[in-house]
Structures are given as structure tokens and as C-alpha cells.
Amino acid sequence: MERGCMGIKTLDPKDKKYNGDYINSDDSHGWNYHQGPEWVWPVGFFLKAQLYFKDYKSKEEAVYDTMQWLIPHINHIHKDPWEGLPELTNSHGKRCNDSCPT
């Protein structure tokens, strides 16, 4: 699992088919929906599983680790006119115009 800015990359960047930018209107990029863009919506499920399965030494460590993941989400929500999170982002958390914005 490879972490992006706000999401989880759908393919490891070391894979030769990795393409982190989803541009549906461009045939050279539009076929890579599952080959690199950073999906935001599964992060909550990942964090819940991590809290359950990861061997944290303390509650404070678990809270700190979880919040490190969520800081970009909180910042995005405060800036977003809909106060929401996008379906996915392009590489490095860049806006993806071809995904649901919130």
C-alpha cells in the first residue's frame, strides 16, 4: 500500500504501468483509473483496520498516527466550498478534474 497526499495510490509507483494522473478526456491517461490515482474514500476503512490490527504501544500513539493521515483531509475540508473530500486526487494530491469533487 502506497500512501499519497490524501489517498491511497491504486498502484505502486514502482510498477511499470503506474500513471498517477487520471485524465479521462485524454486517451493517453484516461485508461488509468486503477493504475495510480490516489483514492481518498478508502482511507477511513484503512485507518479503522490499522487501529484494530496495528500493535500500538499506547492510545496516544494510535491517535497521533491516525491524525497524521487526517491533517491533509481536515485542511482540504476547511478550504472546500462543499466542505467535503474528493473521490480521488491525481499524483501528489493534485486536483483531478475528472473525479467527483466531493
MMTF fields as JSON, N, C-alpha, C and O atoms, coordinates in Angstrom:
{
  "mmtfVersion": "1.0.0",
  "mmtfProducer": "UNKNOWN",
  "numBonds": 407,
  "numAtoms": 408,
  "numGroups": 102,
  "numChains": 1,
  "numModels": 1,
  "chainsPerModel": [1],
  "groupsPerChain": [102],
  "chainIdList": ["A"],
  "bondAtomList": [4, 2, 8, 6, 12, 10, 16, 14, 20, 18, 24, 22, 28, 26, 32, 30, 36, 34, 40, 38, 44, 42, 48, 46, 52, 50, 56, 54, 60, 58, 64, 62, 68, 66, 72, 70, 76, 74, 80, 78, 84, 82, 88, 86, 92, 90, 96, 94, 100, 98, 104, 102, 108, 106, 112, 110, 116, 114, 120, 118, 124, 122, 128, 126, 132, 130, 136, 134, 140, 138, 144, 142, 148, 146, 152, 150, 156, 154, 160, 158, 164, 162, 168, 166, 172, 170, 176, 174, 180, 178, 184, 182, 188, 186, 192, 190, 196, 194, 200, 198, 204, 202, 208, 206, 212, 210, 216, 214, 220, 218, 224, 222, 228, 226, 232, 230, 236, 234, 240, 238, 244, 242, 248, 246, 252, 250, 256, 254, 260, 258, 264, 262, 268, 266, 272, 270, 276, 274, 280, 278, 284, 282, 288, 286, 292, 290, 296, 294, 300, 298, 304, 302, 308, 306, 312, 310, 316, 314, 320, 318, 324, 322, 328, 326, 332, 330, 336, 334, 340, 338, 344, 342, 348, 346, 352, 350, 356, 354, 360, 358, 364, 362, 368, 366, 372, 370, 376, 374, 380, 378, 384, 382, 388, 386, 392, 390, 396, 394, 400, 398, 404, 402],
  "bondOrderList": [1, 1, 1, 1, 1, 1, 1, 1, 1, 1, 1, 1, 1, 1, 1, 1, 1, 1, 1, 1, 1, 1, 1, 1, 1, 1, 1, 1, 1, 1, 1, 1, 1, 1, 1, 1, 1, 1, 1, 1, 1, 1, 1, 1, 1, 1, 1, 1, 1, 1, 1, 1, 1, 1, 1, 1, 1, 1, 1, 1, 1, 1, 1, 1, 1, 1, 1, 1, 1, 1, 1, 1, 1, 1, 1, 1, 1, 1, 1, 1, 1, 1, 1, 1, 1, 1, 1, 1, 1, 1, 1, 1, 1, 1, 1, 1, 1, 1, 1, 1, 1],
  "groupList": [{"groupName": "MET", "atomNameList": ["N", "CA", "C", "O"], "elementList": ["N", "C", "C", "O"], "formalChargeList": [0, 0, 0, 0], "bondAtomList": [1, 0, 2, 1, 3, 2], "bondOrderList": [1, 1, 2], "singleLetterCode": "M", "chemCompType": "L-PEPTIDE LINKING"}, {"groupName": "GLU", "atomNameList": ["N", "CA", "C", "O"], "elementList": ["N", "C", "C", "O"], "formalChargeList": [0, 0, 0, 0], "bondAtomList": [1, 0, 2, 1, 3, 2], "bondOrderList": [1, 1, 2], "singleLetterCode": "E", "chemCompType": "L-PEPTIDE LINKING"}, {"groupName": "ARG", "atomNameList": ["N", "CA", "C", "O"], "elementList": ["N", "C", "C", "O"], "formalChargeList": [0, 0, 0, 0], "bondAtomList": [1, 0, 2, 1, 3, 2], "bondOrderList": [1, 1, 2], "singleLetterCode": "R", "chemCompType": "L-PEPTIDE LINKING"}, {"groupName": "GLY", "atomNameList": ["N", "CA", "C", "O"], "elementList": ["N", "C", "C", "O"], "formalChargeList": [0, 0, 0, 0], "bondAtomList": [1, 0, 2, 1, 3, 2], "bondOrderList": [1, 1, 2], "singleLetterCode": "G", "chemCompType": "PEPTIDE LINKING"}, {"groupName": "CYS", "atomNameList": ["N", "CA", "C", "O"], "elementList": ["N", "C", "C", "O"], "formalChargeList": [0, 0, 0, 0], "bondAtomList": [1, 0, 2, 1, 3, 2], "bondOrderList": [1, 1, 2], "singleLetterCode": "C", "chemCompType": "L-PEPTIDE LINKING"}, {"groupName": "ILE", "atomNameList": ["N", "CA", "C", "O"], "elementList": ["N", "C", "C", "O"], "formalChargeList": [0, 0, 0, 0], "bondAtomList": [1, 0, 2, 1, 3, 2], "bondOrderList": [1, 1, 2], "singleLetterCode": "I", "chemCompType": "L-PEPTIDE LINKING"}, {"groupName": "LYS", "atomNameList": ["N", "CA", "C", "O"], "elementList": ["N", "C", "C", "O"], "formalChargeList": [0, 0, 0, 0], "bondAtomList": [1, 0, 2, 1, 3, 2], "bondOrderList": [1, 1, 2], "singleLetterCode": "K", "chemCompType": "L-PEPTIDE LINKING"}, {"groupName": "THR", "atomNameList": ["N", "CA", "C", "O"], "elementList": ["N", "C", "C", "O"], "formalChargeList": [0, 0, 0, 0], "bondAtomList": [1, 0, 2, 1, 3, 2], "bondOrderList": [1, 1, 2], "singleLetterCode": "T", "chemCompType": "L-PEPTIDE LINKING"}, {"groupName": "LEU", "atomNameList": ["N", "CA", "C", "O"], "elementList": ["N", "C", "C", "O"], "formalChargeList": [0, 0, 0, 0], "bondAtomList": [1, 0, 2, 1, 3, 2], "bondOrderList": [1, 1, 2], "singleLetterCode": "L", "chemCompType": "L-PEPTIDE LINKING"}, {"groupName": "ASP", "atomNameList": ["N", "CA", "C", "O"], "elementList": ["N", "C", "C", "O"], "formalChargeList": [0, 0, 0, 0], "bondAtomList": [1, 0, 2, 1, 3, 2], "bondOrderList": [1, 1, 2], "singleLetterCode": "D", "chemCompType": "L-PEPTIDE LINKING"}, {"groupName": "PRO", "atomNameList": ["N", "CA", "C", "O"], "elementList": ["N", "C", "C", "O"], "formalChargeList": [0, 0, 0, 0], "bondAtomList": [1, 0, 2, 1, 3, 2], "bondOrderList": [1, 1, 2], "singleLetterCode": "P", "chemCompType": "L-PEPTIDE LINKING"}, {"groupName": "TYR", "atomNameList": ["N", "CA", "C", "O"], "elementList": ["N", "C", "C", "O"], "formalChargeList": [0, 0, 0, 0], "bondAtomList": [1, 0, 2, 1, 3, 2], "bondOrderList": [1, 1, 2], "singleLetterCode": "Y", "chemCompType": "L-PEPTIDE LINKING"}, {"groupName": "ASN", "atomNameList": ["N", "CA", "C", "O"], "elementList": ["N", "C", "C", "O"], "formalChargeList": [0, 0, 0, 0], "bondAtomList": [1, 0, 2, 1, 3, 2], "bondOrderList": [1, 1, 2], "singleLetterCode": "N", "chemCompType": "L-PEPTIDE LINKING"}, {"groupName": "SER", "atomNameList": ["N", "CA", "C", "O"], "elementList": ["N", "C", "C", "O"], "formalChargeList": [0, 0, 0, 0], "bondAtomList": [1, 0, 2, 1, 3, 2], "bondOrderList": [1, 1, 2], "singleLetterCode": "S", "chemCompType": "L-PEPTIDE LINKING"}, {"groupName": "HIS", "atomNameList": ["N", "CA", "C", "O"], "elementList": ["N", "C", "C", "O"], "formalChargeList": [0, 0, 0, 0], "bondAtomList": [1, 0, 2, 1, 3, 2], "bondOrderList": [1, 1, 2], "singleLetterCode": "H", "chemCompType": "L-PEPTIDE LINKING"}, {"groupName": "TRP", "atomNameList": ["N", "CA", "C", "O"], "elementList": ["N", "C", "C", "O"], "formalChargeList": [0, 0, 0, 0], "bondAtomList": [1, 0, 2, 1, 3, 2], "bondOrderList": [1, 1, 2], "singleLetterCode": "W", "chemCompType": "L-PEPTIDE LINKING"}, {"groupName": "GLN", "atomNameList": ["N", "CA", "C", "O"], "elementList": ["N", "C", "C", "O"], "formalChargeList": [0, 0, 0, 0], "bondAtomList": [1, 0, 2, 1, 3, 2], "bondOrderList": [1, 1, 2], "singleLetterCode": "Q", "chemCompType": "L-PEPTIDE LINKING"}, {"groupName": "VAL", "atomNameList": ["N", "CA", "C", "O"], "elementList": ["N", "C", "C", "O"], "formalChargeList": [0, 0, 0, 0], "bondAtomList": [1, 0, 2, 1, 3, 2], "bondOrderList": [1, 1, 2], "singleLetterCode": "V", "chemCompType": "L-PEPTIDE LINKING"}, {"groupName": "PHE", "atomNameList": ["N", "CA", "C", "O"], "elementList": ["N", "C", "C", "O"], "formalChargeList": [0, 0, 0, 0], "bondAtomList": [1, 0, 2, 1, 3, 2], "bondOrderList": [1, 1, 2], "singleLetterCode": "F", "chemCompType": "L-PEPTIDE LINKING"}, {"groupName": "ALA", "atomNameList": ["N", "CA", "C", "O"], "elementList": ["N", "C", "C", "O"], "formalChargeList": [0, 0, 0, 0], "bondAtomList": [1, 0, 2, 1, 3, 2], "bondOrderList": [1, 1, 2], "singleLetterCode": "A", "chemCompType": "L-PEPTIDE LINKING"}],
  "groupTypeList": [0, 1, 2, 3, 4, 0, 3, 5, 6, 7, 8, 9, 10, 6, 9, 6, 6, 11, 12, 3, 9, 11, 5, 12, 13, 9, 9, 13, 14, 3, 15, 12, 11, 14, 16, 3, 10, 1, 15, 17, 15, 10, 17, 3, 18, 18, 8, 6, 19, 16, 8, 11, 18, 6, 9, 11, 6, 13, 6, 1, 1, 19, 17, 11, 9, 7, 0, 16, 15, 8, 5, 10, 14, 5, 12, 14, 5, 14, 6, 9, 10, 15, 1, 3, 8, 10, 1, 8, 7, 12, 13, 14, 3, 6, 2, 4, 12, 9, 13, 4, 10, 7],
  "groupIdList": [1, 2, 3, 4, 5, 6, 7, 8, 9, 10, 11, 12, 13, 14, 15, 16, 17, 18, 19, 20, 21, 22, 23, 24, 25, 26, 27, 28, 29, 30, 31, 32, 33, 34, 35, 36, 37, 38, 39, 40, 41, 42, 43, 44, 45, 46, 47, 48, 49, 50, 51, 52, 53, 54, 55, 56, 57, 58, 59, 60, 61, 62, 63, 64, 65, 66, 67, 68, 69, 70, 71, 72, 73, 74, 75, 76, 77, 78, 79, 80, 81, 82, 83, 84, 85, 86, 87, 88, 89, 90, 91, 92, 93, 94, 95, 96, 97, 98, 99, 100, 101, 102],
  "secStructList": [7, 7, 5, 7, 1, 1, 1, 3, 3, 1, 1, 7, 6, 6, 1, 6, 6, 7, 7, 7, 7, 7, 7, 6, 6, 1, 6, 6, 6, 6, 6, 7, 6, 6, 1, 1, 7, 3, 3, 1, 6, 6, 2, 2, 2, 2, 2, 2, 2, 2, 2, 2, 2, 1, 7, 7, 1, 1, 2, 2, 2, 2, 2, 2, 2, 2, 2, 2, 2, 2, 2, 2, 2, 2, 2, 2, 2, 2, 2, 7, 6, 6, 1, 7, 7, 7, 1, 3, 3, 7, 4, 4, 4, 7, 7, 7, 6, 6, 1, 7, 7, 7],
  "xCoordList": [0.845, 0.0, 0.894, 1.777, 0.653, 1.435, 0.541, -0.534, 0.994, 0.234, 0.489, 1.625, -0.59, -0.479, -0.695, -0.668, -0.907, -1.127, -2.393, -2.355, -3.517, -4.775, -5.351, -6.269, -4.828, -5.419, -4.41, -3.248, -4.896, -4.081, -3.912, -4.893, -2.681, -2.404, -2.939, -2.795, -3.558, -4.174, -3.176, -3.537, -1.937, -0.884, 0.447, 0.639, 1.343, 2.653, 3.402, 3.449, 3.991, 4.743, 5.904, 6.369, 6.38, 7.463, 6.969, 7.769, 5.668, 5.098, 5.233, 4.994, 5.612, 5.827, 4.537, 4.599, 3.379, 2.103, 1.555, 0.463, 2.311, 1.864, 1.712, 2.586, 0.597, 0.344, -0.537, -1.734, 0.024, -0.67, -1.673, -2.366, -1.773, -2.702, -3.82, -3.582, -5.045, -6.224, -6.835, -7.35, -6.772, -7.357, -8.235, -7.756, -9.514, -10.442, -10.563, -10.777, -10.432, -10.606, -9.385, -9.444, -8.296, -7.058, -6.794, -6.567, -6.825, -6.658, -5.341, -5.255, -4.322, -3.051, -3.094, -2.239, -4.073, -4.187, -5.515, -5.597, -6.541, -7.889, -8.152, -9.188, -7.251, -7.469, -6.816, -6.775, -6.31, -5.542, -6.28, -5.64, -7.576, -8.378, -7.892, -7.956, -7.41, -6.923, -5.415, -4.908, -4.699, -3.265, -2.435, -1.374, -2.902, -2.067, -2.756, -2.259, -3.892, -4.515, -4.743, -4.903, -4.753, -4.843, -6.304, -6.903, -6.864, -8.26, -8.392, -7.687, -9.291, -9.455, -10.44, -10.213, -11.524, -12.605, -12.2, -12.81, -11.221, -10.892, -10.047, -9.827, -9.573, -8.666, -9.308, -8.643, -10.568, -11.248, -11.254, -11.022, -11.517, -11.516, -10.11, -9.933, -9.113, -7.727, -7.358, -6.761, -7.717, -7.378, -8.074, -7.487, -9.323, -10.041, -9.333, -9.154, -8.935, -8.227, -6.879, -6.467, -6.205, -4.91, -5.062, -4.243, -6.109, -6.347, -6.624, -6.252, -7.27, -7.624, -6.434, -6.228, -5.652, -4.616, -3.198, -2.371, -2.902, -1.542, -1.305, -2.188, -0.134, 0.19, 0.734, 1.945, -0.186, 0.222, 0.62, 0.033, 1.615, 2.08, 1.169, 1.11, 0.454, -0.423, -1.545, -1.472, -2.571, -3.673, -3.17, -3.611, -2.257, -1.704, -0.974, -1.081, -0.233, 0.471, -0.529, -0.308, -1.612, -2.641, -3.308, -3.522, -3.635, -4.259, -3.3, -3.708, -2.04, -1.057, -0.9, -0.906, -0.76, -0.585, -1.794, -1.636, -2.981, -4.206, -4.317, -4.662, -4.031, -4.142, -3.136, -3.406, -1.983, -1.018, -1.619, -1.343, -2.443, -3.142, -4.21, -4.424, -4.879, -6.074, -5.822, -6.729, -4.637, -4.356, -4.633, -5.279, -4.177, -4.498, -6.008, -6.5, -6.73, -8.178, -8.866, -9.75, -8.446, -9.02, -8.751, -9.651, -7.536, -7.192, -8.022, -8.486, -8.211, -8.998, -10.46, -11.051, -11.029, -12.429, -12.636, -13.648, -11.696, -11.823, -11.754, -12.33, -11.056, -10.91, -11.972, -12.223, -12.592, -13.535, -14.892, -15.425, -15.463, -16.762, -17.887, -18.876, -17.745, -18.758, -18.428, -19.208, -17.268, -16.788, -16.738, -17.196, -16.175, -16.086, -14.728, -13.81, -14.625, -13.392, -13.633, -14.732, -12.616, -12.784, -12.763, -12.261, -13.319, -13.289, -11.846, -11.459, -11.06, -9.656, -8.906, -9.499, -7.592, -6.737, -5.714, -5.464, -5.136, -4.032, -2.774, -2.829, -1.648, -0.401, -0.084, -0.326, 0.456, 0.883, -0.27, -0.063, -1.483, -2.639, -3.182, -4.009, -2.727, -3.23, -4.703, -5.15, -5.441, -6.862, -7.059, -6.327, -8.041, -8.41, -9.743, -10.778, -9.717, -10.937, -11.952, -13.118, -11.514, -12.395, -12.907, -13.373, -12.828, -13.395, -14.439, -14.516, -15.225, -16.236, -15.511, -14.674, -15.811, -15.057, -15.381, -14.586, -16.533, -16.862, -17.876, -18.274],
  "yCoordList": [-1.16, 0.0, 1.228, 1.38, 2.073, 3.298, 4.488, 4.657, 5.286, 6.443, 7.63, 7.896, 8.347, 9.6, 10.752, 10.559, 11.933, 13.104, 12.956, 13.144, 12.618, 12.434, 11.048, 10.665, 10.294, 8.998, 7.881, 8.027, 6.76, 5.57, 5.321, 5.226, 5.217, 5.014, 3.657, 2.663, 3.629, 2.4, 1.449, 0.337, 1.881, 1.023, 1.535, 2.743, 0.644, 1.028, 1.822, 1.399, 2.974, 3.773, 3.022, 3.43, 1.942, 1.158, 0.284, -0.204, 0.089, -0.732, 0.014, 1.22, -0.691, -0.045, 0.53, 1.39, 0.078, 0.599, 1.746, 2.25, 2.16, 3.248, 4.545, 4.928, 5.2, 6.524, 7.258, 6.981, 8.171, 8.809, 9.875, 10.384, 10.232, 11.29, 10.736, 10.236, 10.834, 10.363, 11.533, 12.477, 11.459, 12.487, 11.745, 11.267, 11.658, 10.84, 11.304, 10.481, 12.596, 13.126, 12.91, 13.189, 12.425, 12.218, 10.711, 10.054, 10.171, 8.725, 8.196, 7.018, 9.037, 8.555, 8.43, 7.764, 9.057, 8.995, 8.41, 7.916, 8.455, 8.135, 6.7, 6.397, 5.815, 4.402, 3.977, 2.785, 4.914, 4.536, 4.769, 5.038, 4.676, 4.916, 4.08, 4.53, 2.871, 1.973, 1.766, 0.76, 2.692, 2.494, 3.621, 3.956, 4.205, 5.194, 6.327, 6.758, 6.848, 7.957, 7.597, 6.429, 8.62, 8.427, 8.497, 9.572, 7.363, 7.29, 7.721, 7.215, 8.652, 9.21, 8.388, 8.171, 7.93, 7.312, 6.068, 5.839, 5.25, 4.072, 4.376, 3.486, 5.613, 5.927, 5.639, 5.108, 5.973, 5.712, 4.235, 3.867, 3.389, 1.942, 1.449, 0.598, 1.997, 1.641, 2.022, 1.226, 3.246, 3.7, 2.867, 2.56, 2.505, 1.664, 0.306, -0.186, -0.287, -1.567, -1.409, -2.276, -0.312, -0.07, 0.038, -0.498, 0.731, 0.837, -0.527, -0.79, -1.377, -2.703, -3.664, -4.412, -3.635, -4.658, -4.215, -5.056, -2.926, -2.48, -2.517, -2.178, -2.921, -3.066, -1.742, -1.54, -0.852, 0.428, 0.237, -0.581, 0.991, 0.91, 1.686, 1.388, 2.691, 3.495, 4.097, 4.134, 4.563, 5.241, 6.528, 6.884, 7.218, 8.465, 8.218, 9.016, 7.107, 6.759, 6.486, 6.901, 5.798, 5.494, 6.776, 6.943, 7.681, 8.953, 9.774, 10.335, 9.85, 10.616, 10.064, 10.822, 8.76, 8.111, 8.364, 8.664, 8.245, 8.463, 9.919, 10.194, 10.841, 12.262, 12.687, 13.609, 12.028, 12.342, 12.074, 12.795, 11.033, 10.737, 11.79, 12.158, 12.273, 13.1, 14.599, 15.332, 15.072, 16.502, 17.047, 18.089, 16.398, 16.926, 16.94, 17.82, 15.976, 15.919, 17.094, 17.741, 17.351, 18.463, 19.779, 20.61, 19.976, 21.203, 21.351, 22.447, 20.254, 20.297, 20.653, 21.479, 20.041, 20.302, 21.779, 22.365, 22.375, 23.789, 24.715, 25.803, 24.296, 25.119, 24.835, 25.678, 23.677, 23.242, 23.929, 23.946, 24.499, 25.169, 24.224, 24.669, 22.943, 21.961, 21.318, 20.52, 21.671, 21.088, 19.564, 18.858, 19.079, 17.647, 17.241, 18.053, 15.963, 15.388, 14.845, 14.377, 14.902, 14.363, 12.841, 12.197, 12.284, 10.831, 10.352, 9.369, 11.058, 10.733, 11.984, 12.987, 11.915, 13.004, 12.423, 11.218, 13.294, 12.876, 12.771, 12.972, 12.457, 12.262, 13.483, 14.625, 13.209, 14.231, 15.109, 16.265, 14.559, 15.287, 16.364, 17.173, 16.389, 17.401, 17.141, 15.994, 18.205, 18.107, 17.264, 17.408, 16.4, 15.581, 16.107, 15.926, 16.75, 17.331, 16.293, 16.619, 15.047, 14.002, 13.073, 11.972, 13.499, 12.702, 13.554, 14.765, 12.919, 13.633, 14.542, 14.058, 15.845, 16.762, 16.64, 17.06, 16.071, 15.917, 14.828, 14.554],
  "zCoordList": [0.0, 0.0, 0.0, 0.845, -0.939, -1.066, -0.733, -1.31, 0.183, 0.637, -0.27, -0.664, -0.598, -1.322, -0.358, 0.857, -0.883, -0.04, 0.805, 2.021, 0.162, 0.888, 0.719, 1.444, -0.223, -0.522, -0.58, -0.2, -1.069, -1.227, -2.723, -3.46, -3.155, -4.577, -5.008, -4.296, -6.185, -6.662, -7.322, -7.706, -7.451, -7.986, -7.455, -7.314, -7.169, -6.657, -7.726, -8.88, -7.361, -8.333, -8.986, -10.05, -8.377, -8.982, -10.134, -10.932, -10.221, -11.291, -12.62, -12.68, -13.675, -14.973, -15.563, -16.442, -15.102, -15.6, -14.753, -15.019, -13.735, -12.863, -13.651, -14.43, -13.431, -14.007, -12.996, -12.909, -12.246, -11.148, -11.503, -10.622, -12.785, -13.178, -14.049, -15.149, -13.535, -14.264, -15.019, -14.418, -16.344, -17.207, -18.21, -19.238, -17.901, -18.685, -20.13, -21.02, -20.381, -21.731, -22.619, -23.817, -22.068, -22.811, -22.902, -21.886, -24.121, -24.294, -23.722, -23.378, -23.615, -23.079, -21.557, -20.974, -20.906, -19.452, -18.979, -17.854, -19.798, -19.355, -18.986, -18.395, -19.315, -19.025, -17.719, -17.413, -16.953, -15.768, -14.455, -13.438, -14.45, -13.248, -12.065, -10.921, -12.331, -11.278, -11.352, -10.856, -11.959, -12.137, -11.54, -12.068, -10.456, -9.804, -9.088, -8.047, -9.587, -8.866, -7.4, -7.045, -6.569, -5.127, -4.682, -4.668, -4.325, -3.911, -2.461, -1.587, -2.211, -0.874, -0.048, 1.143, -0.661, 0.117, 0.919, 1.963, 0.516, 1.335, 2.576, 3.398, 2.727, 3.828, 5.183, 6.072, 5.358, 6.624, 6.974, 8.125, 5.991, 6.224, 6.565, 7.436, 5.865, 6.155, 7.586, 8.312, 7.989, 9.343, 10.413, 11.451, 10.156, 11.113, 11.262, 12.376, 10.141, 10.186, 10.888, 11.658, 10.62, 11.256, 12.774, 13.522, 13.227, 14.671, 15.29, 16.434, 14.534, 15.038, 15.038, 15.993, 13.95, 13.776, 14.146, 14.498, 14.075, 14.374, 15.881, 16.67, 16.256, 17.675, 18.227, 18.314, 18.594, 19.169, 20.625, 21.334, 21.066, 22.453, 23.403, 24.595, 22.865, 23.704, 22.867, 21.639, 23.547, 22.872, 22.218, 21.126, 22.877, 22.335, 21.01, 20.079, 20.935, 19.7, 18.572, 17.435, 18.879, 17.878, 17.383, 16.183, 18.31, 17.937, 17.076, 16.059, 17.472, 16.717, 15.302, 14.333, 15.187, 13.886, 12.981, 11.797, 13.533, 12.767, 12.324, 11.175, 13.219, 12.889, 11.822, 11.053, 11.767, 10.711, 9.334, 8.375, 9.247, 8.0, 7.714, 6.559, 8.755, 8.571, 8.446, 8.052, 8.763, 8.661, 7.261, 7.155, 6.171, 4.842, 4.56, 3.854, 5.108, 4.91, 5.61, 5.047, 6.835, 7.591, 6.875, 6.747, 6.413, 5.69, 4.424, 4.106, 3.7, 2.466, 2.759, 2.062, 3.77, 4.122, 4.458, 4.073, 5.165, 5.529, 4.313, 4.337, 3.248, 2.046, 0.993, 0.132, 1.044, 0.011, 0.193, 1.302, -0.888, -0.751, -0.316, 0.268, -0.593, -0.202, 1.146, 1.665, 1.71, 2.962, 2.875, 3.773, 1.779, 1.548, 1.024, 0.907, 0.713, 0.188, -1.213, -1.513, -2.079, -3.426, -3.439, -2.517, -4.509, -4.712, -4.811, -4.179, -5.61, -5.786, -6.169, -6.568, -6.043, -6.5, -7.465, -7.482, -8.257, -9.105, -8.246, -7.033, -8.871, -8.127, -7.265, -7.654, -6.105, -5.142, -4.666, -4.296, -4.674, -4.158, -5.075, -4.655, -6.33, -7.271, -7.582, -7.6, -7.822, -8.157, -9.416, -10.395, -9.375, -10.538, -11.057, -10.416, -12.204, -12.775, -13.243, -13.465, -13.394, -13.899, -12.805, -13.099, -11.554, -10.464, -9.748, -9.955, -8.921, -8.152, -7.155, -6.393, -7.142, -6.274, -4.784, -3.944, -4.453, -3.029, -2.83, -1.698]
}
